Amino acid sequence: MQNKLSLNDIEDMVYGEFALALKKFKDFNTFHEGLSIIHEEFCELQDEVRKKEPDKEKLKKEASHVAAMAIRFMFDLCAPGVDGTGRRFPEGEK
């Protein structure tokens, strides 16, 4: 019996969180904004880890939030034409 999550299950959880974030929230505008959101999600994961009896379902949820927000950071801020300061440039200009 396998006692680990499958990579497919993890991908599904993270992608689900990423897709939900795309629908619910505006794009990250700056590196600092994106980092702040990742940090907030990390702190929520950290809080659960530090509990006397961490809940594994909550740990999975919070870890998937951290991963999804890291992907969102790359998606919104590391694309061509984005400089991370909140300014966006036409393709090929920056």
N, C-alpha and C positions, 0 to 999 in steps of 0.2 A: 504494500500500500504506500502510495506516495504521500509524503507529508508536506509538500511544497505546492505553492500556487503555480499553475502553468504560466508560461510566458504569454500565451494567448489570453488567459484570464487577466493578467496584468495589463497587457496592451489594451484590452477592451475597457478596463476600468479607467485607465489614464486617458484614452481617446474619448470616452464618454464624458469625463470631466472637462477635457479640452473643448469638445464640441458644445457643451453646455455653456462654458465661459464665453465662447464666441457669440452665442445667441444672447446671453444675459448682459454682458459688459462691453463697454467701448474698448477700442484698441489701447494698448499701452502707448503712451506718448513719448516717454523718455526712459533712458536706462535706469534712472533713479526711481521712477514710478514702478517700473517692472521689478526692480530689485526689492522695493518696499513690499510689494504684493507677495513675492516669493518668500521674503523674510516673515511676513505675517503668517503665511501657511506653514512655514517651517516651525515657527513658535507654537502653533496649534499642535503640530506633531510632537514637538518637544514636551509640551504640557502633558500630553497623553502618555508619552514614554515615562515621564517622571512620576506618574501616579503609582501608588502602592501596588495596585493590580490593574495594569493597562488592559484595555479592551481591544482584542485583536481586530475586530471589525472596525473600530474607530481608528486604529493604527493604519489599517489598509486604506481607509477613506482619506485620512490626513496625508499619508504618503502619496496617494494618487493625486491629491490636490497640489502637493509640492511639484511632482513630476509634470503635471498638466500646466502649471504656471511657468515652469522652466521652458516647456515647449512653446507656450504662448509668448514668452519673452523672445525666443528665437524667431517665431512666426511674425511678430509685430515689429521687432526692432533690429533684426539682423538681415533684413531683406535689402536688395539693391534700392537705392533711392531714399533710404532712411538713415539719418545720422545720429539718432539717439538723443537729440536735444529737443525734440518736438517738431522739428522742421522736416518736411518731406519734399523731395526733389523729383522732377520728372525723370523717367528711366534714362540712364546714361549720363545725366548731368553731374552726379556726384560720384 
